[in-house]
Amino acid sequence: MAPLRYRALVFTILLICAGIALQAQTKNQVVSGRVLEAGNNNPVVGASVTAQAEGSTSKTGTHTDVEGRFFLSLAPNKKYSITITNIGFAAKKVDDITTIPGADPAPLSINLEKSNAELSAVVVTASAKREAISSLYSAQKNAASISDGISAEVIRKSPDRNTGEVLKRVSGASVQDNKFVIIRGLSERYNVSMLNNSVLPSTEADKKAFSFDIIPASVVDNLVISKSASPDLPGDFSGGAIRITTKDYPNKKISELSIGISFNSLTTGKNFYNGFPNGSYDKIGFFDDSRLIPGPYYRNKSGFINQSPEYKREVTKMFPNNYGSEAVSKSMPNIGISYTGGNTKIFKSGNKLGYIYNVGYGIGRAVGDRERSEYDITQRNLYNYNTTNYDQKNNLTGLLNLTYSYRKSKISFKNLFNNTFVKTLGLRNGENLENGEESVFQVKSSNSEATQNGIFNIVLEGLHKVSDNFTLDWNGSFAYTYRNQPDQRILAYRTPDNSKTDYYLKLSNENSPEIRNAGRVYSFLGEYIYGASANGTYTFNMFGENQKFKFGTMNYYRDRTVEVDALGYASLNFTGVTIAETKETTFDNIFSSENIDKYNLTVANIGTNSTDYTANALLNAGYLMLDNKFSEKLRLTWGARIEKYRQELVTKGRQNMVYDNTDVLPSLLLTYSLNNKTNLRLGGSMAVNRPEFRELADYSVFDYDNNLVIRGNPNLERCRNTNADLRYEWFPAAGEIISASVFYKYFRDPIEQTNKGNDVLTYENADHATAYGVEVEVRKKLDFIGGNFFSDLAFYANAAYIKGSVQFGEVSYNNPMQGQSPYLINGGLNYSHNGFSVNALYNRIGPRLRFRATAGAALNIFERPRDVVDLQISKMFLRNRLEIKLTVSDLLAQPFTWYYKYDPNPSNLNYIAGEDRIINSIKYGSTTTLALKYIFGR
């Protein structure tokens, strides 16, 4: 059984963060920036940066570091000019830099032109504002991939609290549940997530997905989604590679306290029910020992069925009799609090130490109403259940980044911790018609569970300018992820046929216990991930242009342990037993010691739902890449990546499963600059998509909420993908883009989650599939209309339209891949002026194929589109020290709806009343959040 030692881990993180005492203060104003080479955005290392105040002859100077960054400490209330010089570059002077106490200036971004005969004796002069516009043009236009992103400046001005909210602003990206990202309508399994150049482990136990809401927006430096592959990126994505870089050096002291209070339309002020037990550490997100499986059973579980009846009854009495629930106080608003601190210490030698940290805690409740129905292939109604879930949630986060820069090197130590705890009570009632309308019986049941999810991620990375032409970067990483769910309890009563009273519990003998009737499940999962990578970059001149040769390796090892003990109450009598619900025998006391003796009861293992396995995976990858610039207009980025991946599952009592594959993954991107504002890009690549451990593990999990059984499939194979992209992009002005793309994707052996009927889901390989479509994006300021109001108003929208087909054996389906939507629409308006900001966001995803039916394709399950509208209003007060923000999330609160599409090849995927059948509908309500952020020290 996994040891419950995680609370020590979080206390250590909090102690480290609380112990940071480097809050260096200065009366001077810090001006920071970055110097890049125009045309390719390479950092200019060792450049001289001098500042001179207007009317003064004295100068203050420094040199850029290995990333081209610089920091200057300047006297307040003065206007400065900064001059940058370096051998081989034309000098540049940036004017109109004013140091205002308490201001929050954005870091400067300065481009240097290579010197030539015309520029050798010329000093290029620009204003700070104009230089920022020029550098942003350069960054957008000279990117080495088809990508979309959000810059540090946009994040700094936005009211977004976490990275999940930031991602809503990226073209082609849609965010589910404020945390999971969908790129171009494809399932999240086709994405890869990276934090500080290290691949992020999944925060979900059962799928490849990362919960981006755990990373505060205030610590993010930039965010980029690459939609085309390059050899230096991981090879297992076809949707997008989501790359997040957190801040190394704050350009000023950071000290921010944030408090948020949330009101939900279905929860706040409404009745609430609590399941048992109430653990001692539930409020801070950790388990005590009250939910552990009794030791006498655990030590003898493999042979428990062979024990004497007396022994089995006595051990059964040791399991807590805690199936009941209780009404508690009405729900108060949810509360979240976080603190972010940081600063940069500049030493006399010019070396820098930057640090930034964040700690946060949130607690609250959520109520969800669900209607679940089922139909067979003839559209006969089988059951109709109504379930209300009562969730008690809390979340604990910690982040700590330390970065030290010396001479032409930088070392960073970056840490992330997140722990989420959810205690759930589900109360269900409804009717069952499986035996026909003449034999309808009533059902009532409950599900009580507590789940702890967490991740702890450490990255140590370095960057070194070895020579003028060669740069080396490397990182080593460690991560631990876990999901613990001890003592999930399910209990279900029914009535006799054609009766609405006289509920009873029917238990089989110990050879065939059932989770659905009276079950207990103890589940523990832990995974360690060790990673290391290194990259070398060599620059040289050819064709009169700068060229880049890059090579490197990426490696990681995953080590997972999973233990699931699924038990069911059963009778020691061969014929089973029926227990009637009475005033004396209820949900609260049905498994009391007296009833265990009276009805001759025992717990018994359910083999199909239990497992005990270890799994490991080793990835060794290497690549070669050339970034060739043939002229000012033509550029080719190309190369190949080779990945060797070995997975192994070791399950007690079963044959070991080994999956070993080597893939060569070429890619290229051809960029032609039509003019200084317009690019035409053509890309092609190969990629892979590998099955997750849970998908391969051969055991079943009962999903009470959706009333489904999910089974693994050890016969899955990896999917191999071929991708092609053509994109036109125009940058009318800084921060603006108008683009159009067409793309094509071919999948060989794609992995799909399929509906086998009878409420059973599994995973299968299709033979092949295609997806092709078009994507457009517009991000435009409306200042061309004229007037002060429109100069502060920006409009952005992006949309994707996708078609495709899937081949299963001899059958071809002209509909999307499982998990894919046929279209995606994002749009928004942003108004920002003098500390006042208004954001309106709209999102709609087309009917997504949730689960594919492979038996006749008559039970395809689609998710109905939802119109999602979010509104944000924020205002700065107290000389920009206090921000007050009001956010309304999911204003329309439309239900999440699944429906059966009986036509195997429908021309219309939308829900059609009278032809299709709704099987699942969930309401979560809308949420209004009032957030306060106070910035100390301004």
N, C-alpha and C positions, 0 to 999 in steps of 0.2 A: 504493500500500500504506500502511495506517495506520502512522504513526511510533510506535515503542515508547518513548514519552517519559513514561509514567505513573509511573515510579518516582520521578522528581523531585517529582511532585505529593504523594505520600505522605510523602516525607522532609520536605517543606515543612510539611505538617500536623503531623507529629511535632515539628518544631522549634518551631513556634508554641506547641503545647501545653506542651512541656517548658520553654519560656521564660517562661511565666506566673509571675510572682513576687509576686502580690498576696495572699499568704497572711497577711492581717491577723489578728492574734490579740488577744484581749481577755480579761481576767480576769472581766469581767462576763458575765451570761447574757443572750442576745438573745431577746426575746419579740417575735414577729411576728404579723401577722394581716391580716384584710381586713374592711372595713366595707361592707355592702351594704344597699340599700333593701329593706325587707320588702315582699313582694308581687310584685316584679318582678326582684329580684336585680341591679338597676343599681348600679354602684359609687358610693359617696358620696365625692366628691372634696373635699379641703380640710377635712375634719372635724378637730376638735381632739381629740387623744388624750393624756390625762395619766395618769400612774401615780403611786400613793402607797403607800409601804410601811406596813404595820400598825404603829401606834405612832409614826409619824413625821409631821411637818408639812410636810416638803419634798416637792416634786413634780418629776417628769421628764416632759417633753412633746414632742410632734411633731405633724405633720399628715399626713393620708392623701394618697397621690399620685393620679395620673390613673386608676389601677385600684382605688382605695380601699384600697391596702395601706399598712401602717405597720410600722416597726421601732423597738423601744425597747431600750436597753442598760441593764440593771438589775443591781443588786448581788446576789450569790449568797446562798443560804440565807435568803431572806426571803419573806414572804407579802405580795402586792400586790393592790390593786384598781385597775382601769383604768376611767376615765370617758371617754365619747365624747360630744361635743356638736357640733351643726351647726345653722345657721339653717334653720328649717322642719321640724326633726325633734325628737322627744322625746329628751331626754338618756338615756343608758344607762350603768349602772355594772356592771362585771363583777368579781366577787370570787373569792377562793380561787385566785389565781395564785401558785404557789410556784416560786421559782427554785432549782433543784437543779443543782450543778455536774456536768457530764458527762452530763446527761439529754438526751434527744432529743424536746423537746416539739413537738407538732403545732401549726402555725399556727392562731391563733384565727380564727373566722369569726363576725362579729357583725352582726345585723340591727337596723336602726333603723326605728322606726315614724314615719310622717308625724305632725307635731304637729296637735292640734286643741284645742278649748276644754277638753276634759277632761284632756288630756295636757300642756298648755302649761307648767305649773309642776311637773310630776311628773318625778322621775328613776326610770326603770325599772331594777330591780336583778335580776341573775341570776348564778348561778354559772358558772364557765368551762365546766364539763362540760355543764350544762343549755343554755347558749348554743350550744355546738357541735351539740347534738342539734336545737335549734330551727332553726339555719341550714341544716342538712342537709335537714330537712323542706322548707324553703323552696326550696332548689335543685332538689330532685326534683320537687316539685309544680308549680313555676312555669316549668319548661322550656318553650320555645316550639316544641317539635317532639316527635314520637313518637321517643323515643330511650332508650338504655340506656348506662350508663357506669360507670367506676371512678374514684373520687375519689382525691386525693393521699393522704388518710389511709389508705385501704384498700391502696393500692400501697405505702405506707411500712411497713405492718405485714406485708405478704405476703412470702413467700420468693422471689418471682418474680425471675428474673435479667434477662429481656429482655421486650420488648413482646409478642412472640409468646406468651409464657407468660401475661402479663396478660390478653390477649384471650380466653383460655380461660374467664375468669370472667364474661364479658359475655353477657347473655341473647341467645339466637338466633344466637350466633356459634360457629363451629367452626373449628379451626385445623388445616390440613394440613401435615405435615412440620415442625411447630413454627413456621411462618412465614406460610403463605398462609391467608387468611381466607375462609370461606364464610358468607354471611348468608342465613338463612331457606332454606337448601338450594340457593340459586341459585349458578350458576357465578361465579367471581371476576371475570369480565369485566363483571358488573353492579355492581361496587363502585367507589368512588373513594376514594383515600387522600390525606389532607392532614396536613402537618406545619407547625405554627406558621402556620396560615392560608394556606399555599402548597400547591398541588396537587403531589403527589409523582410523579415519573416512575416508570415501571415498572422494576423491577430485573431483569425477564426480557425477553429479546430477542424472544420469539415470542408473548407474550400480555400482557394487561393485568393485572398482579399486582405486589404489593410484598412484599418479604421482611421481615417485621416483626421477625425475630430479630436484626437488626443494630442496633436501638435499645435501649440498656440501660434497664432498668426504673428504676434509681436516678435518672435524669435526667428522668423523665416526671412532669409535674405533674398532668395528668388526661387521660383518654381517654374519648371519647364516640362512640357509633355512632348516627347519625340514620337511622331507617328510613322516615321520611317526608320529602319534599322541602320546602324553603322557598326563596323567590326568591334569598336570599343564598348558597345553596350551589350548587356546580357542577351542571349539568343532565344529566350523563351517568351517573346511577346509578339503579337500581331495586331493588337489594339493600340496600346501606347506604353511607353516607358515614362513613368512619372518620377521626375528627379527633383528632390527638395534639398536645398542647401540652407542650413541655418547660419546665423550671424557668427562671425569670428570676433570682430572688433566693433563694439558699439561706438558710434561717432560722438557719443556723449554719455554721461552717466545715466543709467536707466534705473528708475525706482518707481514701479507702477503697482498699484493695488486695484484689483477689479472685483466687483461684487455684482452678481446677477440674480434676479428674482423672476421666476417663470410661473405663468398661470395657464393652465390647460383647460379647454372647454369641457372635457369629459371627466376631469379629475379634481381640479381645485374646488374646494367647498362641497364635494360630493361624498357620499358614503364610501367606506373602504373596509375591506376584510383582510385579515391576516392569517396566514397558515403557521403551523408550528414546525420546529421549535424556534425560539428566539435566542440565537447564539450570543455569547458574551461579546464577540468581536464583530458582529454583523454590521454595526454602524460604521466601522472603519474599513470594512471590506474583506475581512479574513475569517476563516473558520476556527472554531474551538473544537473540542472533541465530542460534542453532543451529537454529531451526525455520523460518527464513524460506525462501521459495521462491528457488531459484537465480536470480541476476540475468539471465543470458543467456536463460532461458526467459521470465521476467516481461517483459522489454523487447520480446520478439518473440512474445508469446503469441497475438496475433491472427492472425499468419501463420505460426505454427510448423509447421503441417501441410504447408506448401509448401516448407519447407527441405529440403536434401539429406539422404539417409539417414545419411551420415557425421556431419553436423552434429547431427542429432537423437539419434544414439547417444551422441555425446560430451556433449551437454547432459544427457541422461538419466543419465549416469554421475555428474553433479554432485549429483544428489539423494542424500541420505544413505541408506545401506543399513542401515536401523535398524528393520526389522519384527520383530525378535526380542524376547525377554523373558528375565528371569532370576529365580531364586529369591533372596530376600533374607532378612534376619533376621525372626524371628517378631515379630508386632505388639506393641508396647508400648501402655500406656494413652494415650488422647488427653489433651492438656493445653491449657488455656486460661488466660490471665492478663489482667487488666485493672486499670486504676487510674482512679479518679474523684476529682477535686478541685474545689474551688469555695469561694466565700465572698461576702459582701456587705460593701462598704465604705460607711459612712455618713459623709458630710462634714458640717462644721459648719453649712453652709447648709441642711441637710436633704436635699440631693441624694444619690442612691444610685448605686453602681456594683456590679452583680452579675455574677458570672462562674461558669461551671461547664464542666468539660472532662472528657473520657474518652478513654483510649487502650486498645486491646485487641489481643491476638494469640492465635490458636489454631492448633494443628497436630495432625494425627492421621490415622488410617486408617479405612476402612470397607470391609467385604466384603458383597456381596449375591449371593444365589443366585437364579437365574431359570430357570423352565421355560417355554418358548415353544412352543406348538403352533398349527397352523392347520388349518381345515376349510373345505370348499367349501359351497355352498348345499344340497348333498344330504347333508351331514354326513360326507362322505368325508375321512378323515385325510390331510393333505398333507405335514406334516413334524412332527418333535418334536426340539427343540433344548434343550440345557442350557448355560447361560452363567453363569460366575462373574466378577463385576466386582471389581477391586481398585482402590480409590480412595485417593489420597493428597491430603489437603486441608489448606489453611491459609487463615486469614482475618485481615485487618488492618482495624481500625476506628479512627476518630477523630471526636470531637465537640467543638465549642467554641462556647459561647454567651456573648455579652457584652451586658449591658443597662445603660443609663444612664437614670436618671429625674431630671428637673428640673422644678420648679414643677408645671405641669399637663400635662407631656409625658413620653413614654417613647420611647427609641430602642433597638432590639435588633439585634444582628448575630449570626446563628446559622448554624453550619456543620456539615455531616455528611459523612463520608467512609467508604466501605466498599469493600474489595477482597477478592474470593474467588478462590482458585486451586484447581483440581481436576485432578489428573493421573490418568487412568483407563487400566487395562488390562482388556480383556474377553477371556476365553478360552472358546471355544464348541466343543461337539461334539454330534453327534446323527445322526438318520437322516432321509432325504428319501424320501417316497412319492408324489411328484407324478406319476410315470410308472406308478403302479400297484404293488400289493404284490408283483408278480412281478419288478419292476425297482427294488428298493430300493438306494439307495447311501448311504454314510456321508459326513458333512461334518465338517470341523474348521476353525475360523477364529479370527482374532484381530482386535481393534480396540484401537488405542493412540491416545490423544488427550490434550491438555491444554487446559483452558478457563479463561480469566480473565474474570470479571464484576466490574463496579465501578460506583459512583455517587459523585459529588461534588456536594453541594448547598449553596448559599449563599442566605440570606434576610436582607435588610435591611428592617426594618419599623418603623413609627412609630405612636404613639397620642397624640392631642392633644385636650384639653378646651378647645375654642375659646371656648365661653361656657357659661353655666349650662344651656342647652338643646341645645347642639350639640357633637357629638364627631366627630372625623375620624380614621380609621385607614387605613394604606396599607402596601404592601410591594412590594419589587422582588426578584426571585429569578433565580438562574442555576443550572443543573444540567448536568452532563455524565455520561452513562452510556455504558458500553462493554461489548462482549463480543468477545473475541478467541480464535480457535481455529486457530492455525497448524499445519498438517501433521498432520491426522487421517489415520491409516493403517489400511486394512482389507485383510486378506489371507485368502482362503478356498481350501481344498483339498477335493477330493472323491475318492471311489473309483469304480472301474467298477461297473456294476450288479451287485447280489448279491455284493458283495465287501466285506470289512471291512479289507482291506489295500490296498497299492499306491496310495497317495494321489498325486494330481497336480493341477497348476494348468492350467486351460484359459484361454488368452488369445485374444481375437478380433483382427482387424486394427484399424488406427488409426482407422477410420471408426466403430467401434462398441465403444469401451472400456466397461467396467462397474465402477462403484464397488464393488459387492458382491464382485467377484472379486479385484481388486488396485487399490485406489484410494488417492488422496491428496487431501485437501481443505484448502484454505487460506482461512479465513474471518475477516473483520475487520468489526466494526460499531462505529460511534461516533455519538452523538446529543447535540446541544446543545439546551438548552431555556431560553428567556428568558421571564420572566413579570413582570407588573406588575398591581396591583389597588389600588383605593381605595374606601372606603365612608364615607358620611356618615350620622349618626344624629341626628335632631331629635326632642326630646320636647316634648309639649304636654299641656294638660289639656282634656278633653272628657267630658261626662256625669259630671263629678265624679271622674273617674279619670284616671290617667296614660296617655298614648298615645305610641306610637313610630312615627315615619316614617323608613324607611331606604332609601337608594339607593346604587348603586355600579356599578363596572365591574371586570371581570376579563379579562385578555388574556395570551396566551402564544404563543410561536413555537417550533416544533420543527424542527430541521434535522438530518437523518440521512444518513449515508453508509454504504453497504454494499458490500463487495467479496468475492465468493466465487469462487475458482478451484478447480474440481473436475477432477481428472485421473485417468486410469486407465492402467495399463501395458497395452501392446498390442504386437502383432507387426507388423513392417514387411512381413511376408509376407502376401499377400492371403488365404490360407487360414487364417491364425492359426497358433498353436503350442501344443503340449502339453509341459509341463515336469514330469517325474516327480520326486517327493520321494525323495531318496537320502541316504546318509550325508554326501555332499559338497554336496548342494543341499537346504537346510532353510529354515525361517522366518528364520533368522539371516543367511543369505547369499544368498538367492535372487536378489537384484538387484545382485549384485556386478558389477564391470566385466567380468569374464570371462564371466559369464552373459549380460550385455547384448550382448556381441559374439557369443557362441555361439548365442543364440536370436534374434538380430536384433531387439532390443526397443527400444521408445521409450515416452515418455509422450505422452498425447494428451488434449486437452480434451474434457470431457463437457458439452455445451452446455445440456442440460436441467437440470443441477445447478449451473451457473455463473451468476453475475449480477454486474452492476456498475451499481448505481443510487444515485441521490440522491433524497431525499424531504423534503418540508417540509409543515408544517401550521400554519395561523394561526387562532387562536380570538379573536374579539372578542365580549364578552358584557356586557350591562348589565341592571339590574333595578330595580324599584320594589317596596317592601314596606311594608305597614301592619300594626302590631301593636296592635289595638284592644281595649281592655278596657271593656265596656259596664256591668259591675257587678262586685261582688266574686266572682260566680259564673261570669260569661260572658265569654269572650275569643275573639277571632278574629284569626288571623295569616294574611294573604293578600297576593297580589301576582302579579307575572309577571316572567319572565326571558326575554330574547331572546339567542340565541346564533347567531353567524354563523361557520361553520367551513369552511375551505378546505384540502383535501389535494391534494398533487401528487406524482406519482412520475415520475422521469425516468430511463429505462433506456437504455443505449447500444444503438443499433440497433433500438429499438422506439418506437412512438408514445407521446408523453407522455400520462399519465393524470391528469385533473383532476376532483376531486369537490368541489362547492361547494353548501352548503346553509345555509338560514336557518330557525331554529325558534323559535317562541314557546311558552314553557313556563309556563303558569299553575299556581298551587298555592294551597291553603288548608288551614288547620287550625283547627277549631272545638273549643274546650275548655270543658266545663261542670264546675264544681266541685260535686259532690254534697254535700260537707262539707269540713272542713279537712284531711281525710286521703285524700280520694277524688276522682279525676278521671274524666271520660268524654270521650274525644277522638275526633273524626271528621276524617279527612284525605283529600285528593284532590290529585293532581298529574299532570303530564305530564313525560316525560323522554326522552332519546335514548341510543342505544348505537351507537358508531361503530366501523367496522372498523379494526384496527391495520395499520400499514405491512406487517408480515410477512404478514398475511392477504391483502393486496392484491397483493403482489409475485409475479409469475408465474414462479416457478422451484421446483425440487424439492429437498428435503433428505432424505437417507437417515438414518433413526434406527436405528442398529445395535442398540441395546439392545432395542428393541421389534420390530425387523425390519419397519419400516414406512417408506413414502415419504410425505412430507407436501408437498402442493402448495398454492400460493397461488391466489387467484381474483380477477382484476382487475375482475370484474363485480359485486362485492358492493355492497350499498346499506346505508345506515344503518338502524338499527332505531328505531322510535318506540314509546314505551311509555305506557300510562295506568295509574295506580295508585290504589287506594282502600284506606283503613285505618280500622278501628273498634277502639278500645282502651279497656278498663276497667282502672284502676290504683288500688291501695289501698296506702298507706304506713303499716303498723301502728306502726312505730317507726323510729328513725334507722337507716339502712342496711338496712332491710327493705322488701320489696315483694312484693305478690301481684298479678299482672296477667294479663289474657286479651285476645287480639287476634284479629280476623279480617281477612284481607286478600284483595284481588283485583288481578290484574295482567293487562293485555292488551298483547301484543307484536305490532306490525305489522312484517313483514319481519325476524324475529329471525335472527341469525347463528348457524349451527350447524356444528360440525365433523362431517363425514360420512365414512362408510366406503364407498368406491367398489368394494371387493372387490380381490382380488389384492394385498393388503397396501398399498393406497393410501388415504390420507386427504386430504381437502380441506375447503374452507369453502363453505357455500351459504346463501342466504337461504330460509327457509321463508316461506309466505304470511302466516301469522299463528299466534299461540299464546296460550294462556291459562294462568295459574297462580293458584290460589286455595287458601287454607288457614287454619289456626288455629294460634296460638302462645300458650303459657302459660309463666308464670315464677313461681317461688316463691323468695324469698331471706329466710330467717327464722332468727333466733336461737332456740335451744331452751331459753332460761332459764325459760320458762313451765312446764317439767316440774318445776323445783325442784332445788336442790342446787348446790354450787359447780361441779361438773363441767359440768353442762349450761349454766350461765351463760356458759361460755367456748366453747361449741360452737355452730357455725352450719351450717345446711343450705341448699344452693341447688340448684335444678334448673330447667331450661327445656327445652321440647320444641316442635317444630313439625311439623305434618302438612300436606303439600302435595299437591294433585292438579292435573291439567291435561291439555291436549291440544294437538296441533300439526297444522297443515294444510300439506301439501306438494302443490301442484297440486290434483289431484282426490282425493288420498288424505288421510284424516284418521287420526291416530294418537292413541289414548287413553292416552298415557303421557307422562311428564315431558319437559320441554325437555332438549336436550343439555346435559350438565353439571349437571343438577338431580337432587336426591334427593327421594324421596317423604316422608321423615321425617328428623328430626334430634333427638337426645337428648343433653343435657349434664347432668351432676349432680356434686355434690361435697359433702364434709364438711370443715369446718375447725375445728380445735381450737387455741386460742392462750391461753397463760397464763404470765405471768412469763418471757417470753423463750423459751418452748418452744412450738413450732408443729408441727402435723401436718395435712397436706392430702392428701385422696384425691379424685381426679378420674376421672370416667367419661365416655366419649364414644362414640356410635354414630351413623353416618350410614347411611340406607337405601340400597338398591341404586341407585347413580348411573348414569345413561346417559352413558357416556364418549364414544361416537361413534354417530351415527345412521346406519343404512343407508337409502339412498333408492331403491335398486334392489330393489323387492319387499319391503323391510323385513325380510328374513330373516337379516340379519347385523348386527343391533343388538348393540353391545358394551356390556355393563354391568360396573360395578365392584361386587364383592361386599362387603356390610357387614363391618366389623371392629369388635370390641369392644376399645376402647383404655382401659387403666387406667394412670394415673400416680400415684405415691406420693411424697410429700415429707415429710421430718422435719428440723426445724431447731432449734437450741438456741444461746442466747447465753451466753457465758462472759466471764470477766475484766471484770466490771462493764460488761457489754454492749459490750465492745470487739471481741470475737471471736465470729463466727457460724460454726457448723459445720452444713452442710446435706447430707443424703443424699437423692438423688432417683433413683427407678427409673422410667424412661420406657418406655412401651409394654410393660408387664409381661407381657402374654399373648403378645406377638410374633406375632400372627396374620398370615399372608401377605396381601399385596396381590394380589387375584385379579380378572382380567377373564374374562368368559364370554360366549359367543354365546347370544342368546335368539332362537330361530328363529320363534316365534309373533309376527307383526307387531303384534298387539294383545293382549298377554297380560293376564290378570286378576291373575296373581301374578308380580311382577317378580323375586322371589328365585330363586336358583339351584336348579334341580331336577335331581338326578342322574338320568341316563338320558334326559332330554329336552334338556338344554342341554350345551354343550361348553366346558370351561375352555381358554382359549387363552393365558393369561399369568398366571404366579404368581411373585411376588417375595418373598423373605424377607430382612429386614434385622436381625433379632434384637432383643433388648431391651438397653437401655443403663442402667448404674448410674453415677451421678456423685457424687463426693465433692467438695464445694465449701467453701472456707474464705474468709471475708471478715474482714479486720482493719480496724478503724476507728481511725485515729490521732487523738490529741488529746483523747479523752474523759477 
